[in-house]
Amino acid sequence: MYLDVADLRTFYDLPLGRLLRSLVGTRIRALWPSAKGEALLGLGYAGPFLRPYMDEAARCVAAMPAQQGCVHWPRERANGAVLVEVNQLPFSDAVFDRAIIVHALDFSGDPAATLREAWRVLVPGGKLIVIVPNRSGLWSQSETSPFGYGRPYSKGQIQSLLKTCQFDVIAKEEALYLPPSRSKFILRSARTWEALGRALWPAFGGILVIEAEKRLHRGVQTENGKSMLRILRPVFVPEGVTTGMKPAGPGSARHPHVRRKPRSR
């Protein structure tokens, strides 16, 4: 079940929300230093993380799920937000260079379908950043932030989901090592918590920030349904040659350009 868009907007206006926007945004910016001239899609409630790219990107679109609701975004400019069904995006194929998905997969009833739609609207080689609660972190166990309401993921689970949906994972980051608290002392020392957490307990960040790239080739499922294999089939088979056999070479009786002498009676 999605959170209401009004609650999400209110949270990111609070001191804790502004801090999270900064800490998570730092990890995103480290992965994507620039998006100059590119088209960006935000899916879920991604406006706070799209904002740093507004002045350099060719286009930023915040696609907000119908179950969540939609608000005008950004507040100070012409609206760039649209209400969507996350599993049936109202965009043509291959129109976005990059996408950020946050507060979406953890609430979606069919996260694989959501990712397949993201795959469809990305250009070949397009990049995606997925932000989800970390199952091993404290933030998924607390209702202090929106990351405590959806479905948390382990790093292996989100990587497996991305692979199934034809994305290749190229970077894995964690963020939010500070305790999930609104305490002013915790908020003032947030940068120290982040530095210590990344050095001492890197696997226990509150959220996972995963970057992946759109893969073009498709897998073929095996008969047992347990694995996906890339099966190569010949695009041309010479006449008379059974698939799986090597074509006959010149001079062979099976070569199509060599005539066999008729048998004497």
NUVO-106965 format. One record per atom (N, C-alpha, C): residue in three letters; x, y, z. Coordinates in steps of 0.001 Angstrom, whole numbers, plus 500000, padded with zeros to 6 digits. Example, Ala and Ser with C-alpha at 12.3 -4.5 7.8 and 13.67 -1.06 7.14 Angstrom:
! NUVO-106965
ALA513190494310507800
ALA512300495500507800
ALA513200496700507800
SER512850497750507080
SER513670498940507140
SER512900500030507870
This chain:
! NUVO-106965
MET500839498803500000
MET500000500000500000
MET500881501256500000
TYR500602502181499071
TYR501386503400498955
TYR501029504396500059
LEU502023505181500457
LEU501748506307501340
LEU501097507426500536
ASP500362508288501209
ASP499728509407500523
ASP500774510450500155
VAL500614511042498973
VAL501591512004498484
VAL501717513208499415
ALA500626513582500077
ALA500678514722501003
ALA501591514416502190
ASP501561513162502670
ASP502429512768503777
ASP503893512757503348
LEU504147512305502127
LEU505521512286501621
LEU506068513701501472
ARG505267514594500907
ARG505716515980500736
ARG505960516637502092
THR505076516384503052
THR505259516945504388
THR506532516445505026
PHE506815515140504880
PHE508031514582505475
PHE509275515260504917
TYR509358515423503600
TYR510567515997503002
TYR510682517504503238
ASP509645518114503796
ASP509730519519504211
ASP510233519668505643
LEU510201518571506415
LEU510658518593507807
LEU512184518555507871
PRO512784518944508998
PRO514251518890509125
PRO514822517506508839
LEU514173516434509342
LEU514670515082509070
LEU514580514764507581
GLY513492515149506939
GLY513336514894505514
GLY514363515639504681
ARG514627516903505052
ARG515640517671504317
ARG517023517047504497
LEU517278516504505700
LEU518563515848505942
LEU518688514586505093
LEU517629513770505062
LEU517668512552504249
LEU517832512870502775
ARG517154513926502328
ARG517288514346500935
ARG518739514686500618
SER519434515308501563
SER520826515675501353
SER521749514451501393
LEU521552513577502399
LEU522436512419502547
LEU522279511436501386
VAL521036511152501027
VAL520798510226499909
VAL521190510889498593
GLY520899512177498474
GLY521275512895497260
GLY522769512904497022
THR523549512911498091
THR525011512855497958
THR525450511556497314
ARG524813510434497708
ARG525160509137497112
ARG524748509099495641
ILE523582509665495321
ILE523133509694493929
ILE524076510541493087
ARG524466511696493627
ARG525344512601492877
ARG526714511982492654
ALA527162511149493601
ALA528447510462493426
ALA528376509472492260
LEU527210508857492074
LEU527043507917490964
LEU526806508646489641
TRP526033509738489696
TRP525721510524488499
TRP526173511965488699
PRO527439512262488485
PRO527929513633488691
PRO527239514652487785
SER526797514199486618
SER526170515127485677
SER525105514400484868
ALA524072515153484467
ALA523045514628483560
ALA522755515674482496
LYS523786516388482093
LYS523625517504481161
LYS523021517042479836
GLY521928517686479454
GLY521291517404478177
GLY520512516111478122
GLU520327515432479246
GLU519647514140479240
GLU518206514266479751
ALA517404513257479429
ALA516015513196479894
ALA515956512268481103
LEU515442512779482219
LEU515383512030483465
LEU513938511744483855
LEU513722510525484344
LEU512418510115484859
LEU512551509796486341
GLY511640510331487150
GLY511547509945488549
GLY510263509174488751
LEU510348507995489343
LEU509177507142489517
LEU508953506877490997
GLY507740507105491482
GLY507433507003492899
GLY507258508406493459
TYR508096508752494452
TYR508155510143494909
TYR509622510563494830
ALA510045510911493627
ALA511456511147493342
ALA511813512617493195
GLY510831513509493330
GLY511090514931493144
GLY512259515469493951
PRO512376515132495268
PRO513501515658496051
PRO514863515253495505
PHE514932514128494779
PHE516216513644494279
PHE516451514021492815
LEU515393514443492122
LEU515548514973490771
LEU515980516438490786
ARG515619517143491856
ARG515828518588491927
ARG517255519039491574
PRO518323518364492063
PRO519672518841491731
PRO519994518827490238
TYR519213518075489443
TYR519509517957488010
TYR518623518853487143
MET517714519602487740
MET516729520355486948
MET517369521370486013
ASP518433522024486452
ASP519024523091485648
ASP519942522578484553
GLU520335521310484614
GLU521265520789483609
GLU520629519754482678
ALA519618519055483152
ALA518977518035482320
ALA518091518685481264
ALA517925517994480146
ALA517032518497479105
ALA515584518427479557
ARG515256517409480360
ARG513883517243480821
ARG513871516399482086
CYS513071516799483063
CYS512867516016484284
CYS511366515792484451
VAL510964514538484558
VAL509555514188484726
VAL509412513381486004
ALA508513513819486890
ALA508229513091488126
ALA506927512326487939
ALA507016511020487732
ALA505844510166487529
ALA505402509619488882
MET504216510015489332
MET503728509644490655
MET502600508629490544
PRO502686507518491289
PRO501683506444491181
PRO500276506914491540
ALA499296506387490826
ALA497906506762491071
ALA497476506427492496
GLN497986505310493035
GLN497613504907494400
GLN498194505853495447
GLN499211506595495076
GLN499868507537495990
GLN499261508933495873
GLY498939509324494645
GLY498454510672494391
GLY499557511535493799
CYS499181512692493312
CYS500130513550492602
CYS499998514988493095
VAL501129515679493170
VAL501148517102493505
VAL501973517840492458
HIS501756519136492384
HIS502543519976491471
HIS504012519895491859
TRP504871519616490866
TRP506321519575491083
TRP507038520076489849
PRO508102520867490032
PRO508531521554491269
PRO507622522740491577
ARG507583523142492818
ARG506621524160493244
ARG506847525504492550
GLU508124525845492297
GLU508439527180491799
GLU508487527272490273
ARG508196526167489572
ARG508282526184488116
ARG507026525555487508
ALA507008525519486183
ALA505913524848485483
ALA505886523377485897
ASN504687522825485953
ASN504531521463486459
ASN505255520430485602
GLY506029519564486285
GLY506716518463485610
GLY506292517125486166
ALA505171517103486904
ALA504677515866487506
ALA503500515324486717
VAL503350513994486734
VAL502244513352486031
VAL501783512158486851
LEU500473511943486881
LEU499879510812487587
LEU499908509600486658
VAL500429508467487146
VAL500613507297486277
VAL500188506018486981
GLU499966504991486185
GLU499935503618486666
GLU501349503094486479
VAL502014502705487564
VAL503445502389487475
VAL503728501183486584
ASN502726500329486371
ASN502936499155485527
ASN502467499379484089
GLN501997500603483793
GLN501600500975482436
GLN501924502451482233
LEU503183502775482126
LEU503604504164482030
LEU503135504783480713
PRO502666506024480737
PRO502123506677479537
PRO503211507336478684
PHE504306506616478474
PHE505416507157477698
PHE505761506177476576
SER506311506719475493
SER506760505872474388
SER507996505076474802
ASP508355504104473994
ASP509555503312474253
ASP510799504185474095
ALA511779503915474945
ALA513127504490474804
ALA513118506022474707
VAL512518506691475704
VAL512467508155475670
VAL513266508801476805
PHE513722508028477786
PHE514473508581478913
PHE515890507995478943
ASP516843508869479274
ASP518231508422479390
ASP518516507793480760
ARG517842508305481796
ARG518073507821483153
ARG516762507847483935
ALA516729507038484989
ALA515537507003485839
ALA515951506787487292
ILE515210507423488197
ILE515382507228489636
ILE514066506680490177
ILE514127505535490844
ILE512935504917491425
ILE513083504917492939
VAL512191505615493626
VAL512244505694495085
VAL510813505779495619
HIS510550505114496748
HIS509201505005497314
HIS508250504419496269
ALA508705503406495553
ALA507876502777494517
ALA507960501255494605
LEU509149500686494426
LEU509272499223494467
LEU508882498658495826
ASP509158499389496890
ASP508838498903498229
ASP507338498954498519
PHE506560499663497688
PHE505116499725497873
PHE504347499003496766
SER504984498729495660
SER504309498137494507
SER503874496700494781
GLY502673496350494288
GLY502211494975494404
GLY502909494051493424
ASP503506494608492371
ASP504218493819491372
ASP505491494573490972
PRO506527494532491822
PRO507734495312491529
PRO508418494913490232
ALA508305493643489832
ALA508919493215488570
ALA508259493911487387
ALA506934494051487417
ALA506230494743486334
ALA506627496215486286
THR506830496818487457
THR507266498216487507
THR508632498378486870
LEU509545497460487171
LEU510884497527486589
LEU510861497255485089
ARG509999496363484648
ARG509916496092483205
ARG509423497328482444
GLU508523498101483051
GLU508079499342482422
GLU509216500366482390
ALA509993500423483468
ALA511153501316483473
ALA512133500906482385
TRP512335499609482192
TRP513212499099481137
TRP512705499560479768
ARG511397499486479582
ARG510818499827478280
ARG511049501294477910
VAL510900502195478865
VAL510975503622478535
VAL512413504157478545
LEU513372503346478979
LEU514770503777478942
LEU515371503508477570
VAL516303504371477163
VAL517014504161475902
VAL517960502976476047
PRO518420502371474946
PRO519419501315475046
PRO520652501797475821
GLY521051501047476810
GLY522161501467477653
GLY521783502480478704
GLY520477502790478827
GLY520020503754479825
GLY520298503263481236
LYS520456504216482156
LYS520815503863483529
LYS519664504135484486
LEU519667503354485561
LEU518588503387486544
LEU519200503383487938
ILE518642504194488842
ILE519008504115490259
ILE517753503733491038
VAL517866502652491799
VAL516771502169492630
VAL517137502417494095
ILE516213503010494844
ILE516420503284496271
ILE515341502546497048
VAL515763501610497904
VAL514814500803498683
VAL515322500673500117
PRO514419500395501076
PRO514859500165502450
PRO515723498909502538
ASN516754498969503353
ASN517656497834503562
ASN517094496943504665
ARG516891495666504363
ARG516337494740505338
ARG517210494628506585
SER518519494838506422
SER519447494718507548
SER519600496013508334
GLY518998497093507866
GLY519182498389508508
GLY518079498724509497
LEU518318499752510302
LEU517358500163511321
LEU516176500944510739
TRP516377501617509612
TRP515333502492509090
TRP514117501711508597
SER514313500467508165
SER513174499659507731
SER512333499170508906
GLN512884499276510129
GLN512173498832511329
GLN511507499987512077
SER511664501189511565
SER511140502370512257
SER510168503122511359
GLU509123503693511961
GLU508152504484511209
GLU508480505973511245
THR509740506278511554
THR510186507669511583
THR510181508295510196
SER510371507469509159
SER510444507970507784
SER509620507067506875
PRO509374507468505622
PRO508640506609504684
PRO509332505278504415
PHE510637505184504677
PHE511355503931504425
PHE510981502838505420
GLY510196503156506441
GLY509776502152507407
GLY508399501579507134
TYR507765501942506011
TYR506393501508505739
TYR506279500482504616
GLY507242500441503722
GLY507148499527502589
GLY507888498223502818
ARG508050497464501755
ARG508739496184501803
ARG510247496396501723
PRO511010495974502741
PRO512471496119502665
PRO513088495016501800
TYR514284495262501319
TYR515003494310500478
TYR516401494067501043
SER516889492856500856
SER518313492616501064
SER519023492987499769
LYS520334493126499844
LYS521085493481498634
LYS520941492390497578
GLY520954491124498012
GLY520797490024497065
GLY519432490010496411
GLN518395490335497162
GLN517035490332496619
GLN516844491392495538
ILE517320492600495788
ILE517111493659494805
ILE517978493430493569
GLN519170492883493749
GLN520013492576492598
GLN519397491476491745
SER518837490461492392
SER518192489375491659
SER516976489886490891
LEU516203490770491509
LEU515031491339490834
LEU515439492149489611
LEU516472492939489747
LEU516949493740488616
LEU517457492844487485
LYS518178491800487837
LYS518696490882486824
LYS517562490210486071
THR516524489785486800
THR515367489144486173
THR514682490081485184
CYS514716491375485471
CYS514061492374484620
CYS515009492988483600
GLN516109492306483305
GLN517051492678482253
GLN517850493952482534
PHE518284494086483788
PHE519195495153484161
PHE520486494528484695
ASP521608495126484339
ASP522906494720484881
ASP523306495697485975
VAL523508495190487187
VAL523911496037488313
VAL525352496488488111
ILE525596497791488217
ILE526946498308488010
ILE527504499028489236
ALA526651499318490220
ALA527143499964491447
ALA526170499681492584
LYS526731499507493794
LYS525923499217494993
LYS526394500131496113
GLU525463500911496641
GLU525786501851497706
GLU524794501683498854
GLU525211502093500056
GLU524311502197501197
GLU524333503629501708
ALA523283504000502403
ALA523213505329503014
ALA522345505247504263
LEU522345506325505040
LEU521585506449506292
LEU522109505507507373
TYR523258505865507925
TYR523841505111509039
TYR523473505713510391
LEU522926506914510386
LEU522501507508511642
LEU521254506789512149
PRO521005506763513454
PRO519802506118513979
PRO518547506844513465
PRO517454506113513251
PRO516201506743512801
PRO515563507523513945
SER515911508780514041
SER515457509610515157
SER515298511051514704
ARG514375511762515358
ARG514213513192515096
ARG514973514034516106
SER515782513410516936
SER516560514112517955
SER517474515159517300
LYS517486516365517839
LYS518341517418517291
LYS519814517047517392
PHE520180516351518462
PHE521572515928518607
PHE521968514974517482
ILE521091514007517170
ILE521368513049516094
ILE521447513768514755
LEU520517514694514527
LEU520501515400513250
LEU521748516258513071
ARG522202516898514171
ARG523404517740514070
ARG524668516911513798
SER524672515672514267
SER525865514833514095
SER525714513822512956
ALA524768514074512053
ALA524463513115510990
ALA525671512804510112
ARG526446513816509749
ARG527606513587508878
ARG528625512688509558
THR528767512848510866
THR529698511992511604
THR529206510553511604
TRP527889510355511832
TRP527315509023511790
TRP527532508377510418
GLU527344509134509371
GLU527516508591508019
GLU528954508155507777
ALA529904508979508188
ALA531311508649507985
ALA531710507404508788
LEU531269507340510039
LEU531585506188510881
LEU530920504921510345
GLY529659505044509927
GLY528933503877509434
GLY529560503286508188
ARG529945504135507262
ARG530559503639506022
ARG531886502960506306
ALA532587503402507364
ALA533888502816507688
ALA533764501558508547
LEU532805501528509484
LEU532778500465510496
LEU531718499390510234
TRP530544499768509757
TRP529504498766509512
TRP528791499056508191
PRO529498498911507080
PRO528967499300505770
PRO527726498513505327
ALA527504497317505865
ALA526367496506505418
ALA525062496893506092
PHE525107497833507040
PHE523914498127507828
PHE523362499532507600
GLY523601500074506430
GLY522982501345506085
GLY521472501200506032
GLY520758502288506254
GLY519298502240506298
GLY518641501970504963
ILE519296502392503874
ILE518732502171502540
ILE519803501661501595
LEU519352501043500517
LEU520226500578499439
LEU520044501495498236
VAL521151501911497659
VAL521143502750496455
VAL521857501949495373
ILE521097501390494448
ILE521628500474493446
ILE521534501105492062
GLU522653501140491351
GLU522651501631489970
GLU522713500440489022
ALA521905500474487980
ALA521858499389487008
ALA521741499957485601
GLU522084499130484624
GLU522057499531483219
GLU521133498612482433
LYS520400499173481506
LYS519475498406480675
LYS520238497436479784
ARG519874496160479882
ARG520476495118479063
ARG519551494822477896
LEU520120494660476700
LEU519288494510475514
LEU518962493073475169
HIS519917492131475371
HIS519622490747475002
HIS518703490109476030
ARG517937489133475584
ARG516966488464476445
ARG517427487043476766
GLY517016486590477933
GLY517310485217478318
GLY516198484289477861
VAL516514482991477750
VAL515530481964477406
VAL515444481015478575
GLN514249480820479101
GLN514083480007480284
GLN514248478536479951
THR514961477799480818
THR515168476375480629
THR513912475609480992
GLU513873474311480642
GLU512683473506480862
GLU512321473403482336
ASN513361473326483208
ASN513051473197484634
ASN512612474509485261
GLY512732475626484512
GLY512245476910484990
GLY513082477535486085
LYS514259476973486356
LYS515065477448487474
LYS516162478415487069
SER516491478481485818
SER517582479359485417
SER517274479983484073
MET517994481045483779
MET517842481737482510
MET519142481590481737
LEU519078481139480514
LEU520267480915479704
LEU520167481715478420
ARG521309482129477921
ARG521352482775476620
ARG521620481693475585
ILE520665481405474739
ILE520801480341473758
ILE521014480979472401
LEU522126480662471761
LEU522438481223470458
LEU521984480247469377
ARG521282480748468396
ARG520829479910467286
ARG521429480447465991
PRO521808479563465070
PRO522407480032463812
PRO521399480832463007
VAL521871481929462422
VAL520973482745461611
VAL520869482205460191
PHE521801481316459785
PHE521764480738458447
PHE522292479322458508
VAL521538478392457976
VAL521952476994457934
VAL521944476558456482
PRO523095476144455916
PRO523128475705454509
PRO522137474578454256
GLU521613474544453071
GLU520621473542452702
GLU521192472139452860
GLY520426471305453501
GLY520858469923453654
GLY521690469663454888
VAL521999470715455666
VAL522808470540456860
VAL521906470588458075
THR521954469570458918
THR521135469510460110
THR521669470476461141
THR520769471204461836
THR521176472130462889
THR522002471401463935
GLY523124471967464292
GLY524007471340465274
GLY525172470637464610
MET525108470368463270
MET526221469761462532
MET526994470835461809
LYS528281470653461667
LYS529106471609460945
LYS528840471494459453
PRO528747472630458749
PRO528557472579457299
PRO529737471880456639
ALA529451471147455579
ALA530524470434454882
ALA531423471412454162
GLY532700471120454131
GLY533667471978453466
GLY533752471674451985
PRO534463472533451238
PRO534626472308449792
PRO535254470941449527
GLY534782470262448496
GLY535313468964448148
GLY534577467827448797
SER533773468099449748
SER533015467055450434
SER531827466667449587
ALA531403465411449704
ALA530256464940448927
ALA528970465590449381
ARG528977466147450628
ARG527780466803451119
ARG527753468287450796
HIS528821468843450235
HIS528848470263449934
HIS527876470557448802
PRO527065471626448909
PRO526007471886447908
PRO526525472174446516
HIS527806472515446350
HIS528339472855445025
HIS529154471706444418
VAL529156470564445035
VAL529892469408444506
VAL528892468354444056
ARG528956467996442770
ARG528047466986442242
ARG528638465594442456
ARG527783464702442877
ARG528247463323443054
ARG528064462566441765
LYS529022461705441417
LYS528915460911440192
LYS527806459870440332
PRO527047459687439297
PRO525984458662439371
PRO526600457280439518
ARG525899456435440257
ARG526399455057440463
ARG526250454265439167
SER527234453481438881
SER527178452601437705
SER526289451407438012
ARG525499451051437034
ARG524584449929437226
ARG525229448618436756
